[in-house]
Amino acid sequence: MPVLLLTFPFCSEIKKDRKKEKHMVMSNSVHYAVWFPLSSSRNNKKIKRKGNPRFPTVSKMDDEIRVCTNRTCRRQGSMQTLEIMRDLSPPNVSVNSCGCLGRCGAGPNLAFLPQGVIIGHCATATSAASVIARHYNNGAAVNDDSSIRSVLIALALRKRAEAEIDQANFSQADLLLSQAIQLKPFGGLHIIYKLRSRVRLAMGNYLGALEDARETLNLAPQYPEAYMCEGDVFMEMEQYDAAEKSYSMCLQINPTICRSKPFKTRVAKLQEKLIAADMPHNQ
């Protein structure tokens, strides 16, 4: 079965192996491969491939990236790749670990579904960010070193802010997250706004927290945690009906969240507040 390996346009050498009916483009950049289309986690039926392989264009509607975390890829750094992909991928794309993708030694390997596009040699934060830029940022940042650098600096600032949050240093976390937002990174911006919303809520800045929660929703309308943040702000503002709507939207997007203890705690608290607010009317 023919396989097509492609890289970014700045390849340096082209080889053709007629015996294996394989076309290869070799360079120092990330490698692409089109195999049989892989089924997503939502549909495990096998899909037969038709026609010849074409250039692997990945649309914005792809809903899953799988990163191999099997032994060989793990030794080559796939756990870091998995973390970076989760940090920078668009909110409508799920990123999951998986078993061997069959290209041991060319890893870390990852697959875009449902197209079945395999990407290899994605071992560094820079290469992972470049892949995200190419596939989900219209390719605008693939050759733009400053954009890649900005998104990685913003991610580093976010990680530092998370450490400050753990220490309850909210003012410092707010400063770090604001610096990250100013960089206008092409990936993970909705997570940064969500975190700053939580930080500002903890600081008692309810209007700022609500503004950040809504900005998160503008960036990621189907992001359940954004509705959770919005509901938390409304709870502190004693706008319980609005909080109920936000939590309901969160549940509608992700029904499984009803089993989580934090969500159950929020709902129980909301019910208490709603009952207390209705008591004068019932007397």
C-alpha positions as YAML, in Angstrom:
chain: A
units: angstrom
residues:
- id: 1
  name: MET
  ca: [0.00, 0.00, 0.00]
- id: 2
  name: PRO
  ca: [1.52, 3.34, -1.04]
- id: 3
  name: VAL
  ca: [2.41, 5.82, 1.64]
- id: 4
  name: LEU
  ca: [3.11, 9.50, 1.16]
- id: 5
  name: LEU
  ca: [5.50, 11.28, 3.50]
- id: 6
  name: LEU
  ca: [5.54, 15.07, 3.29]
- id: 7
  name: THR
  ca: [7.28, 17.85, 5.20]
- id: 8
  name: PHE
  ca: [7.02, 21.59, 5.36]
- id: 9
  name: PRO
  ca: [7.83, 23.24, 2.02]
- id: 10
  name: PHE
  ca: [11.51, 23.83, 2.83]
- id: 11
  name: CYS
  ca: [12.60, 20.23, 2.15]
- id: 12
  name: SER
  ca: [16.15, 19.57, 1.01]
- id: 13
  name: GLU
  ca: [16.17, 16.14, -0.60]
- id: 14
  name: ILE
  ca: [13.67, 13.93, -2.43]
- id: 15
  name: LYS
  ca: [13.98, 10.18, -2.70]
- id: 16
  name: LYS
  ca: [11.82, 7.61, -4.43]
- id: 17
  name: ASP
  ca: [11.66, 3.94, -3.57]
- id: 18
  name: ARG
  ca: [9.95, 2.14, -6.46]
- id: 19
  name: LYS
  ca: [10.18, -1.32, -4.93]
- id: 20
  name: LYS
  ca: [8.12, -0.31, -1.92]
- id: 21
  name: GLU
  ca: [5.97, 2.07, -3.98]
- id: 22
  name: LYS
  ca: [6.85, 4.79, -1.52]
- id: 23
  name: HIS
  ca: [7.54, 8.48, -2.08]
- id: 24
  name: MET
  ca: [9.58, 10.23, 0.57]
- id: 25
  name: VAL
  ca: [10.59, 13.81, 1.25]
- id: 26
  name: MET
  ca: [13.39, 14.05, 3.79]
- id: 27
  name: SER
  ca: [14.43, 17.13, 5.76]
- id: 28
  name: ASN
  ca: [15.14, 18.21, 9.31]
- id: 29
  name: SER
  ca: [11.54, 19.31, 9.82]
- id: 30
  name: VAL
  ca: [8.46, 17.46, 11.01]
- id: 31
  name: HIS
  ca: [7.44, 14.50, 8.83]
- id: 32
  name: TYR
  ca: [3.89, 13.88, 7.61]
- id: 33
  name: ALA
  ca: [2.35, 10.62, 6.49]
- id: 34
  name: VAL
  ca: [-1.03, 9.65, 5.11]
- id: 35
  name: TRP
  ca: [-2.05, 6.11, 6.04]
- id: 36
  name: PHE
  ca: [-5.41, 4.42, 6.10]
- id: 37
  name: PRO
  ca: [-7.90, 6.92, 7.57]
- id: 38
  name: LEU
  ca: [-8.06, 6.19, 11.28]
- id: 39
  name: SER
  ca: [-11.34, 6.02, 13.07]
- id: 40
  name: SER
  ca: [-11.89, 8.50, 15.87]
- id: 41
  name: SER
  ca: [-12.66, 7.50, 19.43]
- id: 42
  name: ARG
  ca: [-16.30, 8.24, 18.69]
- id: 43
  name: ASN
  ca: [-16.46, 5.81, 15.77]
- id: 44
  name: ASN
  ca: [-14.29, 2.72, 15.81]
- id: 45
  name: LYS
  ca: [-15.52, 1.29, 12.50]
- id: 46
  name: LYS
  ca: [-12.83, 0.63, 9.91]
- id: 47
  name: ILE
  ca: [-12.83, 3.01, 6.97]
- id: 48
  name: LYS
  ca: [-11.61, 1.83, 3.59]
- id: 49
  name: ARG
  ca: [-9.31, 4.19, 1.77]
- id: 50
  name: LYS
  ca: [-10.17, 5.20, -1.78]
- id: 51
  name: GLY
  ca: [-7.96, 6.69, -4.44]
- id: 52
  name: ASN
  ca: [-4.35, 7.84, -4.26]
- id: 53
  name: PRO
  ca: [-2.93, 9.70, -1.27]
- id: 54
  name: ARG
  ca: [-3.13, 13.46, -1.50]
- id: 55
  name: PHE
  ca: [-1.49, 16.31, 0.36]
- id: 56
  name: PRO
  ca: [-2.73, 16.03, 3.95]
- id: 57
  name: THR
  ca: [-4.82, 19.13, 4.50]
- id: 58
  name: VAL
  ca: [-6.36, 19.18, 7.95]
- id: 59
  name: SER
  ca: [-9.47, 21.27, 8.40]
- id: 60
  name: LYS
  ca: [-10.42, 23.25, 11.50]
- id: 61
  name: MET
  ca: [-13.26, 20.81, 12.18]
- id: 62
  name: ASP
  ca: [-10.95, 17.92, 13.10]
- id: 63
  name: ASP
  ca: [-11.99, 16.77, 16.54]
- id: 64
  name: GLU
  ca: [-9.11, 14.65, 17.79]
- id: 65
  name: ILE
  ca: [-5.33, 14.46, 17.97]
- id: 66
  name: ARG
  ca: [-3.79, 11.24, 19.25]
- id: 67
  name: VAL
  ca: [-0.24, 11.20, 20.58]
- id: 68
  name: CYS
  ca: [1.58, 7.90, 20.84]
- id: 69
  name: THR
  ca: [2.83, 7.32, 24.37]
- id: 70
  name: ASN
  ca: [4.09, 3.78, 23.79]
- id: 71
  name: ARG
  ca: [7.60, 2.87, 24.93]
- id: 72
  name: THR
  ca: [9.67, 4.13, 22.00]
- id: 73
  name: CYS
  ca: [7.78, 7.40, 21.51]
- id: 74
  name: ARG
  ca: [7.72, 7.95, 25.27]
- id: 75
  name: ARG
  ca: [11.51, 7.71, 25.36]
- id: 76
  name: GLN
  ca: [11.63, 10.24, 22.52]
- id: 77
  name: GLY
  ca: [9.60, 12.80, 24.48]
- id: 78
  name: SER
  ca: [5.97, 12.10, 23.58]
- id: 79
  name: MET
  ca: [4.69, 13.00, 27.06]
- id: 80
  name: GLN
  ca: [5.96, 16.56, 26.59]
- id: 81
  name: THR
  ca: [4.39, 16.60, 23.12]
- id: 82
  name: LEU
  ca: [1.07, 15.45, 24.58]
- id: 83
  name: GLU
  ca: [1.14, 18.22, 27.18]
- id: 84
  name: ILE
  ca: [2.02, 20.92, 24.63]
- id: 85
  name: MET
  ca: [-0.70, 19.74, 22.26]
- id: 86
  name: ARG
  ca: [-3.29, 19.93, 25.03]
- id: 87
  name: ASP
  ca: [-2.10, 23.39, 26.02]
- id: 88
  name: LEU
  ca: [-2.14, 24.88, 22.51]
- id: 89
  name: SER
  ca: [-4.84, 23.04, 20.55]
- id: 90
  name: PRO
  ca: [-8.11, 24.79, 19.72]
- id: 91
  name: PRO
  ca: [-10.91, 24.19, 22.24]
- id: 92
  name: ASN
  ca: [-12.93, 22.10, 19.75]
- id: 93
  name: VAL
  ca: [-10.08, 19.60, 19.35]
- id: 94
  name: SER
  ca: [-9.58, 16.83, 21.89]
- id: 95
  name: VAL
  ca: [-6.03, 15.60, 22.49]
- id: 96
  name: ASN
  ca: [-5.56, 12.06, 23.80]
- id: 97
  name: SER
  ca: [-2.76, 9.58, 24.29]
- id: 98
  name: CYS
  ca: [-2.76, 6.35, 22.30]
- id: 99
  name: GLY
  ca: [-0.79, 3.19, 21.65]
- id: 100
  name: CYS
  ca: [1.70, 2.53, 18.88]
- id: 101
  name: LEU
  ca: [0.97, 4.16, 15.52]
- id: 102
  name: GLY
  ca: [3.32, 1.78, 13.71]
- id: 103
  name: ARG
  ca: [6.23, 4.12, 12.98]
- id: 104
  name: CYS
  ca: [8.60, 3.30, 15.82]
- id: 105
  name: GLY
  ca: [11.87, 5.18, 15.58]
- id: 106
  name: ALA
  ca: [10.29, 8.11, 13.73]
- id: 107
  name: GLY
  ca: [8.57, 9.51, 16.79]
- id: 108
  name: PRO
  ca: [7.16, 11.00, 18.75]
- id: 109
  name: ASN
  ca: [4.23, 10.27, 16.42]
- id: 110
  name: LEU
  ca: [0.79, 11.80, 16.47]
- id: 111
  name: ALA
  ca: [-2.34, 11.37, 14.35]
- id: 112
  name: PHE
  ca: [-4.98, 13.85, 13.23]
- id: 113
  name: LEU
  ca: [-8.46, 12.32, 13.08]
- id: 114
  name: PRO
  ca: [-10.65, 11.63, 11.22]
- id: 115
  name: GLN
  ca: [-8.31, 12.24, 8.25]
- id: 116
  name: GLY
  ca: [-5.72, 9.70, 9.41]
- id: 117
  name: VAL
  ca: [-2.79, 12.09, 8.98]
- id: 118
  name: ILE
  ca: [0.31, 10.84, 10.82]
- id: 119
  name: ILE
  ca: [2.99, 13.32, 11.92]
- id: 120
  name: GLY
  ca: [6.38, 12.16, 13.12]
- id: 121
  name: HIS
  ca: [9.52, 13.62, 14.71]
- id: 122
  name: CYS
  ca: [7.44, 15.97, 16.87]
- id: 123
  name: ALA
  ca: [9.72, 15.86, 19.91]
- id: 124
  name: THR
  ca: [10.14, 19.49, 20.97]
- id: 125
  name: ALA
  ca: [7.85, 22.26, 22.17]
- id: 126
  name: THR
  ca: [8.79, 24.26, 19.08]
- id: 127
  name: SER
  ca: [7.86, 21.47, 16.66]
- id: 128
  name: ALA
  ca: [4.57, 20.84, 18.48]
- id: 129
  name: ALA
  ca: [3.70, 24.55, 18.37]
- id: 130
  name: SER
  ca: [4.61, 24.66, 14.66]
- id: 131
  name: VAL
  ca: [2.24, 21.77, 13.94]
- id: 132
  name: ILE
  ca: [-0.60, 23.54, 15.74]
- id: 133
  name: ALA
  ca: [0.18, 26.77, 13.89]
- id: 134
  name: ARG
  ca: [0.14, 25.05, 10.52]
- id: 135
  name: HIS
  ca: [-3.08, 23.10, 10.97]
- id: 136
  name: TYR
  ca: [-5.21, 25.44, 13.04]
- id: 137
  name: ASN
  ca: [-3.87, 28.91, 12.32]
- id: 138
  name: ASN
  ca: [-4.24, 28.85, 8.52]
- id: 139
  name: GLY
  ca: [-0.51, 28.16, 8.25]
- id: 140
  name: ALA
  ca: [0.22, 31.82, 8.94]
- id: 141
  name: ALA
  ca: [2.68, 31.15, 11.73]
- id: 142
  name: VAL
  ca: [4.42, 28.08, 10.38]
- id: 143
  name: ASN
  ca: [7.46, 30.04, 9.21]
- id: 144
  name: ASP
  ca: [7.07, 32.88, 11.67]
- id: 145
  name: ASP
  ca: [9.59, 32.32, 14.45]
- id: 146
  name: SER
  ca: [8.28, 35.27, 16.45]
- id: 147
  name: SER
  ca: [4.77, 33.78, 16.59]
- id: 148
  name: ILE
  ca: [6.10, 30.42, 17.75]
- id: 149
  name: ARG
  ca: [8.29, 32.14, 20.33]
- id: 150
  name: SER
  ca: [5.37, 34.25, 21.58]
- id: 151
  name: VAL
  ca: [3.06, 31.29, 22.07]
- id: 152
  name: LEU
  ca: [5.72, 29.37, 24.01]
- id: 153
  name: ILE
  ca: [6.55, 32.39, 26.19]
- id: 154
  name: ALA
  ca: [2.83, 32.85, 26.90]
- id: 155
  name: LEU
  ca: [2.59, 29.18, 27.85]
- id: 156
  name: ALA
  ca: [5.58, 29.51, 30.19]
- id: 157
  name: LEU
  ca: [3.97, 32.57, 31.83]
- id: 158
  name: ARG
  ca: [0.76, 30.60, 32.28]
- id: 159
  name: LYS
  ca: [2.62, 27.75, 33.98]
- id: 160
  name: ARG
  ca: [4.29, 30.23, 36.32]
- id: 161
  name: ALA
  ca: [0.91, 31.77, 37.08]
- id: 162
  name: GLU
  ca: [-0.52, 28.34, 37.93]
- id: 163
  name: ALA
  ca: [2.30, 27.86, 40.43]
- id: 164
  name: GLU
  ca: [1.49, 31.25, 41.98]
- id: 165
  name: ILE
  ca: [-2.20, 30.29, 42.20]
- id: 166
  name: ASP
  ca: [-1.25, 27.16, 44.11]
- id: 167
  name: GLN
  ca: [0.51, 29.43, 46.61]
- id: 168
  name: ALA
  ca: [-2.49, 31.82, 46.72]
- id: 169
  name: ASN
  ca: [-0.34, 34.63, 45.25]
- id: 170
  name: PHE
  ca: [-3.23, 35.92, 43.16]
- id: 171
  name: SER
  ca: [-1.88, 39.39, 42.40]
- id: 172
  name: GLN
  ca: [1.32, 37.92, 40.96]
- id: 173
  name: ALA
  ca: [-0.68, 35.35, 38.99]
- id: 174
  name: ASP
  ca: [-2.87, 38.14, 37.58]
- id: 175
  name: LEU
  ca: [0.25, 40.01, 36.45]
- id: 176
  name: LEU
  ca: [1.73, 36.95, 34.75]
- id: 177
  name: LEU
  ca: [-1.51, 36.05, 32.98]
- id: 178
  name: SER
  ca: [-1.96, 39.65, 31.80]
- id: 179
  name: GLN
  ca: [1.55, 39.55, 30.31]
- id: 180
  name: ALA
  ca: [0.66, 36.30, 28.53]
- id: 181
  name: ILE
  ca: [-2.51, 37.84, 27.08]
- id: 182
  name: GLN
  ca: [-0.57, 40.83, 25.77]
- id: 183
  name: LEU
  ca: [1.52, 38.47, 23.66]
- id: 184
  name: LYS
  ca: [-1.66, 37.43, 21.77]
- id: 185
  name: PRO
  ca: [-0.65, 33.77, 21.39]
- id: 186
  name: PHE
  ca: [-2.34, 31.81, 18.60]
- id: 187
  name: GLY
  ca: [-3.00, 28.84, 20.91]
- id: 188
  name: GLY
  ca: [-4.27, 28.41, 24.45]
- id: 189
  name: LEU
  ca: [-5.54, 31.97, 24.85]
- id: 190
  name: HIS
  ca: [-8.95, 30.77, 26.07]
- id: 191
  name: ILE
  ca: [-7.24, 28.87, 28.90]
- id: 192
  name: ILE
  ca: [-5.31, 31.97, 29.94]
- id: 193
  name: TYR
  ca: [-8.47, 34.09, 30.08]
- id: 194
  name: LYS
  ca: [-10.24, 31.34, 32.06]
- id: 195
  name: LEU
  ca: [-7.43, 31.26, 34.62]
- id: 196
  name: ARG
  ca: [-7.38, 35.04, 34.95]
- id: 197
  name: SER
  ca: [-11.13, 34.98, 35.51]
- id: 198
  name: ARG
  ca: [-10.65, 32.60, 38.43]
- id: 199
  name: VAL
  ca: [-7.79, 34.69, 39.79]
- id: 200
  name: ARG
  ca: [-9.79, 37.91, 39.64]
- id: 201
  name: LEU
  ca: [-12.75, 36.21, 41.28]
- id: 202
  name: ALA
  ca: [-10.48, 35.13, 44.14]
- id: 203
  name: MET
  ca: [-9.29, 38.74, 44.43]
- id: 204
  name: GLY
  ca: [-12.87, 40.02, 44.65]
- id: 205
  name: ASN
  ca: [-12.74, 41.71, 41.23]
- id: 206
  name: TYR
  ca: [-16.12, 40.40, 40.11]
- id: 207
  name: LEU
  ca: [-16.53, 42.62, 37.05]
- id: 208
  name: GLY
  ca: [-13.04, 41.77, 35.81]
- id: 209
  name: ALA
  ca: [-13.68, 38.07, 36.40]
- id: 210
  name: LEU
  ca: [-16.98, 38.22, 34.51]
- id: 211
  name: GLU
  ca: [-15.34, 40.09, 31.63]
- id: 212
  name: ASP
  ca: [-12.63, 37.42, 31.35]
- id: 213
  name: ALA
  ca: [-15.16, 34.59, 31.54]
- id: 214
  name: ARG
  ca: [-17.12, 36.13, 28.68]
- id: 215
  name: GLU
  ca: [-13.97, 36.69, 26.66]
- id: 216
  name: THR
  ca: [-13.22, 32.99, 27.16]
- id: 217
  name: LEU
  ca: [-16.66, 32.19, 25.75]
- id: 218
  name: ASN
  ca: [-16.02, 34.46, 22.78]
- id: 219
  name: LEU
  ca: [-12.87, 32.49, 22.03]
- id: 220
  name: ALA
  ca: [-14.35, 29.08, 22.87]
- id: 221
  name: PRO
  ca: [-18.17, 29.01, 22.80]
- id: 222
  name: GLN
  ca: [-18.28, 25.27, 23.56]
- id: 223
  name: TYR
  ca: [-15.79, 25.35, 26.43]
- id: 224
  name: PRO
  ca: [-17.60, 24.00, 29.54]
- id: 225
  name: GLU
  ca: [-15.12, 25.48, 32.02]
- id: 226
  name: ALA
  ca: [-15.87, 28.97, 30.69]
- id: 227
  name: TYR
  ca: [-19.52, 28.58, 31.67]
- id: 228
  name: MET
  ca: [-18.37, 27.21, 35.02]
- id: 229
  name: CYS
  ca: [-16.31, 30.37, 35.58]
- id: 230
  name: GLU
  ca: [-19.21, 32.57, 34.54]
- id: 231
  name: GLY
  ca: [-21.54, 30.73, 36.91]
- id: 232
  name: ASP
  ca: [-19.06, 31.09, 39.78]
- id: 233
  name: VAL
  ca: [-18.91, 34.84, 39.23]
- id: 234
  name: PHE
  ca: [-22.69, 35.14, 39.18]
- id: 235
  name: MET
  ca: [-22.84, 33.16, 42.44]
- id: 236
  name: GLU
  ca: [-20.54, 35.67, 44.15]
- id: 237
  name: MET
  ca: [-22.58, 38.52, 42.67]
- id: 238
  name: GLU
  ca: [-25.72, 36.86, 44.10]
- id: 239
  name: GLN
  ca: [-27.24, 36.60, 40.63]
- id: 240
  name: TYR
  ca: [-28.47, 33.07, 41.17]
- id: 241
  name: ASP
  ca: [-30.76, 32.79, 38.16]
- id: 242
  name: ALA
  ca: [-27.88, 33.77, 35.88]
- id: 243
  name: ALA
  ca: [-25.61, 31.28, 37.66]
- id: 244
  name: GLU
  ca: [-28.18, 28.54, 37.09]
- id: 245
  name: LYS
  ca: [-28.22, 29.28, 33.35]
- id: 246
  name: SER
  ca: [-24.41, 29.17, 33.18]
- id: 247
  name: TYR
  ca: [-24.20, 25.85, 35.03]
- id: 248
  name: SER
  ca: [-26.98, 24.44, 32.85]
- id: 249
  name: MET
  ca: [-25.04, 25.37, 29.72]
- id: 250
  name: CYS
  ca: [-21.96, 23.69, 31.16]
- id: 251
  name: LEU
  ca: [-23.99, 20.53, 31.78]
- id: 252
  name: GLN
  ca: [-25.55, 20.67, 28.33]
- id: 253
  name: ILE
  ca: [-22.14, 20.79, 26.65]
- id: 254
  name: ASN
  ca: [-20.59, 18.12, 28.87]
- id: 255
  name: PRO
  ca: [-23.26, 15.90, 30.49]
- id: 256
  name: THR
  ca: [-20.61, 13.77, 32.22]
- id: 257
  name: ILE
  ca: [-19.63, 16.72, 34.41]
- id: 258
  name: CYS
  ca: [-22.66, 15.99, 36.59]
- id: 259
  name: ARG
  ca: [-20.65, 13.15, 38.12]
- id: 260
  name: SER
  ca: [-17.80, 15.40, 39.24]
- id: 261
  name: LYS
  ca: [-17.66, 16.39, 42.90]
- id: 262
  name: PRO
  ca: [-16.85, 20.10, 42.23]
- id: 263
  name: PHE
  ca: [-19.90, 20.44, 39.97]
- id: 264
  name: LYS
  ca: [-22.15, 18.67, 42.49]
- id: 265
  name: THR
  ca: [-20.90, 21.04, 45.18]
- id: 266
  name: ARG
  ca: [-21.71, 24.06, 43.01]
- id: 267
  name: VAL
  ca: [-25.20, 22.79, 42.24]
- id: 268
  name: ALA
  ca: [-25.93, 22.03, 45.89]
- id: 269
  name: LYS
  ca: [-24.81, 25.52, 46.91]
- id: 270
  name: LEU
  ca: [-26.90, 27.07, 44.15]
- id: 271
  name: GLN
  ca: [-29.99, 25.13, 45.26]
- id: 272
  name: GLU
  ca: [-29.53, 26.34, 48.82]
- id: 273
  name: LYS
  ca: [-29.30, 29.95, 47.64]
- id: 274
  name: LEU
  ca: [-32.36, 29.61, 45.38]
- id: 275
  name: ILE
  ca: [-34.41, 28.08, 48.22]
- id: 276
  name: ALA
  ca: [-33.30, 30.81, 50.60]
- id: 277
  name: ALA
  ca: [-34.19, 33.48, 48.05]
- id: 278
  name: ASP
  ca: [-37.70, 32.02, 47.59]
- id: 279
  name: MET
  ca: [-38.45, 31.61, 51.31]
- id: 280
  name: PRO
  ca: [-39.87, 35.12, 51.89]
- id: 281
  name: HIS
  ca: [-42.31, 34.56, 49.03]
- id: 282
  name: ASN
  ca: [-43.49, 31.29, 50.51]
- id: 283
  name: GLN
  ca: [-44.20, 32.70, 53.98]
...
